[in-house]
Amino acid sequence: MPTINRQVVLARRPNGYPVPGDFRLEEAPLPAVGPGQFLLENHYVSLDAGFRNWMNEGSGDEVLPAMALDAPVMGLTLGRVAESRHPDYVVGEWLMARLCWEEYSVTDGGDFISRLPEPRDCPLSYYLGVLGDTGLSAYFGLLDIGRPAPGETVLVSAAAGAVGNVAGQLAKIHGARAVGIAGSPEKCARLVDELGFDAAVNYREEGLQGAIAAACPDGVHVYFDSVGGPLLETVIDNLAVGARIALCGAITAYNATEPLPGPSNLFQLTARQALMQGFMTHLQEHRYPEARAALTGWLQSGELKNVEYRLHGMERVGEAFCDLFAGNNFGKTVVQLRDDGE
């Protein structure tokens, strides 16, 4: 068994968008596995924009505490049980867990542990992407709150990201028009050409209001939002009567150095009889089997694609997280730490 563990720690709190210098790769002794604990050999680290929020000072909430400086960064991992003194976990089984950015983790199983199904129908990394928290977020947010109907227009922010690309594909599967918002002409083209979106809008170009109106001539019936901020305000002005807004995240707020003003046009929700609702995916854990079964079926039929941006090695983890906010990724961002045999 290993005695040294490589891990990425929070070297300083990001000021705005994170940069590689906010993180530091360190080596630390690996604690012995005690009674009621097991050792998880991490094969993948998942990089998720939402964890940026808990890097801020005083950001703790009912979901997670604020991350501590000079301590390992919290995040999602996927790995294999390498040693166990816990009655419920056996050597060799594969798990997803909310632990830290590190090569090995010693845990008592209380860290949002989820077992991978056996036998598996998909590659391991899919369980961090389209079959993991990101795909589940798209499933519950779009289908429970958005409720897209055939012929309606679904607009998706951060559509080239891990959650957004799945939300757009699910809209198409349910007979709706899918329009994505992304940050470059290349990403917009890939959304249409590779994932079947009907149209895509580059939010960095001038005339965003008009571009959204042109792509959504009947108005926006469903808006799946992971960004918030000024973009949300712009979309509200383009809503159709009876529209639904599913609030998945607020990337704009995670990196803000000063409090952001809220949308100034909220009365439009009243005028257009629209619904705006947030959701937390982990509260639907009892429905994960239902969601994964549906997502797996669409993967196998070819209606749904898993899109991945993959780097390799613990030394790339901080860089990969920064890539989320620099716009360097397309799809789900993961770092592979070791060969998984697949």
Secondary structure, 3 states (H helix, E strand, C coil): CCCEEEEEEECCCCCCCCCHHHEEEEEEECCCCCCCCEEEEEEEEEECHHHHHHHCCCCCCCCCCCCCCCCECEEEEEEEEEEECCCCCCCCCEEEEEEECECEEEECCCCCCEECCCCCCCCHHHHHCCCCHHHHHHHHHHHHHHCCCCCCEEEECCCCEHHHHHHHHHHHHCCCEEEEEECCHHHHHHHHHHHCCCEEEECCCCCHHHHHHHHCCCCEEEEEECCCHHHHHHHHCCEEEEEEEEECCCHHHHCCCCCCCCCCCCHHHHHCCCEEEECCHHHHHHHHHHHHHHHHHHHHHCCCCCCEEEEECHHHHHHHHHHHHHCCCCEEEEEECCCCCC
